[in-house]
Structure formats: structure tokens, C-alpha cells
């Protein structure tokens, strides 16, 4: 019987899980597409490149879509069983909820392993490809668009205006071309009454065959200024202009430039990078400890004192040696009133030497402060990079483990609400998944601000949701409702009676 039960649960779980997973991938992918749509539209991106970009993006969404698919499918399966009273029949036959969920746990083990494999092996490659392609698209010029009555400056050194374009999309009328190569103050333009415009067979060049036009040129030699120079006007019956379209094509960037980012690294590479960052931070902290002594120097020269001060100091030392030590308190304000008492060792030097020492001390202080600020900022950047690498490494494990947590949230919720289909399960799944997303974003921001350690920030959503899953599973296993309205109403009624008694006693007193 157990084998039939296990087969029933697995076959009931897999179809809705696949459907929910595909929907989740599509929704998460479209979320990022709308972010980058402004950078893609109008660039003339080929269909194959766009499909390639979406393919890389969909692969990178797999680990985040798996928990959502698990959550929806588990609520649907257990909700259908509870709605048809099959779950009650299992319990009456002595089969606990934990035993009913056992085959789903094995499925979750496979799903978690697949999630970690995608996070560790597929996603770094997909992120690398997606990032490099998106960078290429961002750098690409917008597609050439020669519209009627619009001055187009897509070409690097030319501005083209076409007044009319006929229905064949090739014949053009009243053409004006400004050549801005070299000196912008020079007039170099072409006007033509009509012509034809088309691209070459290899789509690399734009050809404009102009008819009945005039070319105007100012010849201004670079070595002559404020001198008279000729103006040339050339009439032509036919003139052919060729423009290079390769500047509008997308050039692929070397992917090695993006490989150092933490999202493009595997766990072993992230671990090695974290060790390197820790070593760098330790070296910089050690340099801070060794920096201050470098600026401290001992004064080799003896202070210049007059004979009177020297004899007074000798007599004081002799008196201290002969008499026992006695600690006496003296008001600092009274001490400052004594002109003969030395307040600082620097007063033992001459006035010129005092000014020199103070200037040197200020310069040294500024140097130490500037270097300490620079080292502190460098250490903070390294600590932020370490947190980001730690978060990126442990989020691969936590997202895989959250599939187990969502099973213990979704299955009990389905057993408690006793509703199958896509209605209630989808609503419940969206609520819990949104909590998971908000927690992820919150703790990721905290680790980037150096408030939390990267390891703790990656596991905090699991630590928050896991107790909730255990609580819901215990509630469903004991057949107790998630929220007892009768008990809540009774407690609220007691509170109401207590408040009314307090009011009556206050009025009578």
C-alpha cells in the first residue's frame, strides 16, 4: 500500500510542479526583461541575439523559480487530498502526515541537488554570457532610421535630411547632406533634387545615388588664418555616396573582462577569492599598525636652557631624591598662573625652535590622518567585496535548502485550507514567496552596508521561514486549525468585560 501511496503522491506532484516552475521562470524572466527593455529597443538587435539573451536570462532564473514551483505544487497536492478527504482516510488508517510527505521529501532532495547544480555550474556561465551580450547591446548604436523631414546624425561625421521618401522606400527627393569631417566652421554640404537609397548585397554599406545636385565647399587651409580663401560650388548630374554601416553592428566584447565578478564564479572560485580578500585585509590592517611608528621620531638635539632654569631643575631633582614622595593636589588654574613653571617640554626650546617643531607636528598629523582615511576606505571596500562574495557563495546553498522549507510550508497549508486547484494554492504561494523575496532583498542590502556578515545574510531567510514551516507541519499533523476563531472571540470577549468593569469601577469611585 505504501508503494501505491508513494506513487500517487509523486505522480500528483510532478505535473503541477513542472507547470508552476515554467510559469515562474517566465514571470521572473519577464520581470528582468522590462528592466532592460529600454536598452534593447531601437538598437536593431537580431532575433537570434535576442533569443540567446532570453535563454541565458531564463537559465539564471531557474534556482529562484524552483522554490515557487515547489510551494505551489505542494499546496495543490495536499489541498486536493484534504478536499477529497483522502488525507483524512490516510490518517484514520494510521498513516501520519510525515509518512505521507516522505516521498515528496525524496523529490525535494533531487530538486535541491538540481538547484545547487544550476547555481554552481550553469548560472555563472549564463550570467557571464548575459552580462557580456547586454554590454555589447548597450554600446551598440541605435539602428539607422532615415525619416522624412528629420535631420539624422547617426553617422559619425554626416548629417542627412530627406524631405520626401516614396512608397518604394528607395526613391528619395530633396536631399541635404552636411559633411562635418574636420573643421565644423567650414561649409561642406551636398544638395540634390532626387536620388535612390539602398543597402549593398552584404548589408555592410548604405549607397545613395544622387541626381541633379550641387556640392558647396569652403577651402580653408589650416596654415592660413584671417585670410581670403576660395569657395567652390560643383554641379553634378549623378553622384554616388557610400556610407559604412558596420559602425551600427554589434561587436562582441572579450568575456574575460567580466569573469572576476562574484556572480560569474563557482563556489570553489568564490572561496579562493574570499581567502585572497581576507589576506589583503589582514595586510592592510598590519600596515596601519606599522604606519604610525614611522612618523614618530626622537629629538636627538638637546633643548637649549638658560643657567637659571637648569639650576632650578637640578635643585628640584635633589629635593625629590632626599624627601619622601608626597602626592598633593593642586588646582590646574593655579598652576597656569605660575610663570616660572614649565607646562610642556616644548617650552624648554627657544621660540624659533618651538614654531618649527609645531609646524612639523601639524604636517605629520595631517599625513597620518590622510593615510589612515585612505587605508580605512580601502579596508571598507575589501570588507564589502568579501561580504558580497560570501553572500553569493552561500546563497547557492540556501536557495537549494529553501525548497525543503517550502515543502513543509506548502504541504501543511494545503492540508489546513483543504482547497485544491490553482486558486488558493497560488494565493498562498505568492504570499509566502513574496516574504522570501523581501527577506532576500533586505538581508542582501544589509550585508552590502556591512551590517550583517555575508554568510548570515544568505541564510537568514531560511532561518526565518524554517520555524514557520515546523509550526505549520505540527499544526497539520495534529489536525488543529491554524487560527481558532472561537478561542480568539472568547479571549476578546474577556478583554471587553474586563475593560467595562474598569470603567464602571472608575465611575463609581
N, C-alpha and C positions, 0 to 999 in steps of 0.2 A: 504493500500500500504506500509505503514511504517513497518508493521509486516513482509510482504514478503521481504522487503529490509533488515530488520534486520536478518531474517533467511538466506537470500542469503549470507550476509557478514560473519555470524558466520559459516555457513557450508562451505564457501570457505576458511575461515581462519584456521579452526581446523586441517584438514588433512595435509596441508604443515607445520603447526606448529609442529605437532607430529613427522613428518618425520625429519624436521630440528632439533628438540630437540633431537631425538635419535642419529642423526649423530653427533651433538655437544657433547653429552655425550660420545660417542665412541671416538671422536677425542681428547677430553680433558683427557679422561681416558688413552688413548694410550700415550699421552704426558708424563704422570707420570709413566707409565709402563716402558718407555725407560729410565727414570731416575734410576729406581730401578732394571732394568733387570740384571745388573752385580751382584747384591747382591742375586738374586734368582736362577740364572742358576748354575748348578753344585752342588746344595745343596740336591738334591733328594727329593724336595718338592712334596707331594702328590697332585693329581689332585684336590681333594676336597678342600684342603687348598688353592690352587691357585685360584680356582673359588670363594671361600669365600673371599679371599683378593681382587679380582677384583670386587666382589659385593659391598664390603664396599667402595672401591675407586669410583665406579660409583655413589653410593648414595651421596658421598661427592661432586661430580661434578654437581649435579642437579641445585643448585641455579645459578651457573655460566653458565650453558647451557640454562636455561630458557630465559635470555635476548637475546642470539644469535638466538634462535628459534623464538622469537617474532620479531626480526629485519628482519630475512629472510622472515617469513610468511607475515608480514605487507607489505614489498616491493613487494612481489609476488602478493598479493591480489589486492592492489591498482594499481599496474602496469598492471595487466590483465584487470581491469576495465577501466583504461585510454587507454590501447591499443585497446580495442574493442569499445571505445567511449561511454561506459556505464556511466562513470563518468561525461562526458560532458552532457549526457542526464539527469542525476540527477540534475546537476546544472541548466540546462535550464528549468527544471520543478520547480525550486525554492528551491531545497534541497541543503543546503550548505555542504561543506566538513566536518564541525564539526558534522553535523547531520548524515552524512554517517559514520563517525568514532565512533559515540556514542555506538553502540552495541559492537564494539571492545574494548571500554573503560571498559564496564562491564566485558568482558572477561579478560581484564588486571587486574581488581580488584581481580578476582578469582585467576589468575596466581600469583599476588603479594602475596596474602594470603598464597597460597601453597608454594611459595618460602620462606616466613618467617617461615612457619611451618617446612619446611625441615631444614632451617638454625638453628632454635632454638631447635628442638626436635630430628630430625633424624641424622643430621650431627655430633653433639657431640658424640653420641653413635657410629656412623660409624668411626669417627676419632679415638676414643678410641680403638675400635676393630682392625682397620687397623694398628694403631701405635704399639699395643702390639704384633700382629702377625708378623709384619715386624721386630720388635726387636727380636722375637724368631727365625725368619729365619736368621737374621744376626748372632746370636750366634750359630746357628747350624753348625756342621762340614760339610764339603763337603761330598758328597756320596762316599762310598768306591769304589775305582776303581783299581783293581789289573791287570795292563797291563804287557805284555811280556817285559822282559829285563829292567824293571823300578823298582828302589828301592822305595817302598811305605812306608811312615811313618804316615799314617792316624791314626793308633792305637797309643795309648798314650805311650806305653813302648816297642813297637816292630817295627822293620823294616823288610819288607818282599820283596824278589825278586823272581820272577818266570821267568825262561828262556823261556819256551815253554808252550803254552796252546792249547790243542787240540780242534777239532771242536765241541765236545760235551759241551765245556765251563766248564767242571768239571775235566777232567784229566789234570794233570799238570806234568811237568818234570823239573829236575834240580832246586830244591827249596833251597833257602837260607834264614834263619830266624835269625835275631840278637835280642837277649833279652837285653834291656837296663835298666832293673829294677835294682835299686841300684847303684853300682859303675860303671861308664861308662868306667873306665880303665880296668875292668875285661873282659876277653873273655868269652862270653856265647852265643854260636851260634849252630844252627842245620842245617845240610845239608842232603838232601835226593834226590835220583835219580828220584823218581816218587811219585805220590800220587793222591788223589782226593780232591776236594774242593766243598763244598755245604753249604747251609744255613739250619738251623733247621726248623721244621714244623711251628713254631710260628714266624719265621723271626727275632728272637732275638739273635741268635748266628751264627757265622761262624765256620764250622767244617772242619779241614784239616786232612785227613788220609794219613800219610806219610809212604813210604816203602823204605827199603834198605838205611838207612841213618846213620849218626854219629852225636852225640852231644858232643861239646867241652865246658869244663867248667874250669875256674880258681877259686880255692878255696882260698880266701884271707881273713882270719879272721880280723875283724875290730880292734882288740886289738893288732895286730902284724904289725909292720912297718919295712921295710927293712930286712925282714926275708924270708927264703925259705918257700914256700908253695906248695902244690901238684897241679898237673894239671890232670884233669880227662877227659878221652875220652871214650864214651859209644856208642857202635854199637847197632843198633836195626833193626829188620825186619819190625815191624809195630809200629807206634807211632801216637797217635791221639791228636791234639791240638785244643782247643776250645777258640774262641775269642768272647768277648761280643760286640754285635752290638748296644746295647742300647745307647751308647755314641753318635751314629750318628742320633738318633731320636730327634725330636723337642720337647722341654719342654716348656709348656705354663707358661708364666710369670703372676704374680698377676697384674690384671688390675688396682688395687688401686694405683699402683706406678705412673700411667700416668694421673690420674684424675685431678691433680692440674694444668695441662697445660691449657692455655686460650682457645685453640681450642676444648677442651673437656667439656666446660662449657656452660650452658644456660645463657640467658640474666639476670635472677634473680641472679644466682650464680656469674656472672661477675660483676653485680652491687655491690653485697656484697663484692666481692674481691677488687673492686676499693675503696670502703669505708675503708676497712682494710688497704690498701696501703696508702691512704690519712692520716689515723690516724698514721700510722707508720712514714710517712714523717714528720708530724707535731711534733711527739715526738722527732725525731732525730734533727729537727731544734731547738726545745726547749732545747735539751741537748747541742747544740752548743752554745746557748745564755748563758747557765749556766756553760759552761766549763771554759771559760777564767777567770771569777772571782775566781774560785777555785785555780788557780795558782798565783793569786795576793795576796801577804802577806804584812802586815805593819811591818816595822822595829821597834821593841819595844825598842831596846837599843839606847842610846843617842850617837851622834857622839863625838869622842874624839878630842877636840880642845885645842890648847895651849892658854895661857893667853893673848898673844898679839893679836891673831886673834879674841878672844872673846871681848876684849876691843874695837877693831876696829869696830866690828859688832854692839856693843852697841852704840858707838858714831854715826855711820851711821843711826841707827834707831832713835836716839834722834834728829838728824839733819833733818830727813824726817818728823818727827812729828811737828817740830817747823816751818819749811819752807813750803810755798805753793808748790803744785805739779807742776812740770815743765817737760814737755816731750822734751827731746833732742835726736837728732840722733847722734850716734857715730859709726864710721866705725868698723865693727867686726874685721877686721885685726888689727886695732889699739888696740882693747880690748885684743886680744890674746897676745899682747906684754907686757901687764901689769902682771908681775909675781905675784903681791900680790892679784889680783882679782880672785875670785872663779868662775870657768867656769861651774862647775857641783856640785850637792850636794854630790857626791861620794868623792870629794876632801876633804870634811870635815872629812873623816875617815883616819885611818892610812893605810900605803901601804899594809900590810898583809890583813887587812880587805877589802880593795878595790879589791884585787885579789880574795878573797873568794866570795864577792858579784857578781863580774863579772862572775865567773865560775858558780855560782848558776843561774844567769840570762840566760846564754847561755844554760844550761841544761833545764831550764824551757821553753825557747823559742823552743828548739828542740822538747820537749814533746808536747807543744801546736801545733806546726806545724804538727807533725806526727799524732796527734789525729784529727786535722782538716782535713787533707788529707784523712784519713780513713773514717771519717764521711761524707765528701763530696762525695767520691766514693760510699758509701752506699746509700746516698740520690739519686745520679745519677742512680744507678741500680734500685732503687724503682720507680723513675720517668719513667724510660724506661719501667719497668713492667706495670706501670699504663697506659702509652700510648698504650702499646700492648693490654691490656685488654679493654681499651676504644675503640680502633680500632676494635677489634674482636666483641664487642657488637654492635657497630653502623654499621658495615659492613653488618650485617644481615638485618637491615632496608634499607640501601642504595641500596643493590643489589635487594631487593624487589621493591623499588621505581624506579630503573632504567628501569624496564620493561615498565612503563608508558612513560618514556623519550624516549625509543627506539621505542615505538609505534608512537610517534609524530616526530620521525626522519624517520622511515621506510615508513610510510604511505605517507607523503608528497613527499619523494624521489621517490616512485613508481608512484605517480601522475605526478611528473615533468618529469621523464625519459620516461614514457609511454612504459615500457617494462615489460612483464611478464616472466614466465618460471623460470628456475633456473640460467640462465647466469648472467644477470645484477644484479638481487637481491642478488645473492651470492657474487658477486664482491663488491657491495655497503655494504653489511652486514659485510664482512671481514674487509673492511677499517674502518668502524665506531667501530666495536668490537675490533680491534687492538688498536685504540685510547683509548678505555675504559680500555683495559688491561694494556697499557703503563702507563696511568694515575694512575691506581690502584697500580702498582708496584712502580711508582715514589713516590707517597704520602705515601705509606707504609714504604718505606725506609727513607723518611724524618721524619716520626713520630718515627721510631726506633732510629734515630740520635738526637731526642729531638729538631728538628727544628720546627715541627708542633705538635699541640695538636692532640691526637688520634681521637677525635670526628670530628674535622675539616678535618683531613686526610681521614676519611672514607666517608665524604660527598662531598669532592672536585670533584671527577669525575662527580657526579650528578650536582653540581653547574657549572661545565664547559660545560657539554653537554646539560643541560636543555635550556639555551638561544639559542643554535643552533637548538634544536627541535622547539622552539617557532618561530624562524625566518623562518625555512623551512615550517612550517604549515601556517604561514601568506602568504608566497610566493605562496604556492599551492592553498590556499583559494582564492587568488586574481588573479589566473591564470597568474602570472608573472613568467618569466623564472628565473632560479636560477643564470644564468650568461648570461647577454646580450652581445653578441659578437659585435653587431652593435655599441652600445654605447661605448664599450671598444675600438673598432677600430677608432671611431670618436675622442675619447679623445687622443689616442696615436698619431693620425694624427695632432691634435692641438699642442701637445707637440713637434712633429717633426718640424712643421712650426715655432714654437717659437724658437727652437734651431737653425734652419737655419737662421732666421732673426738676432739672436745674433751673429752668425758667420760672416754674411755679414757686420753688423754694425761695428764689431771689425776690419775687414779688411779695410773698408773704412776710419776708423779713424786712 
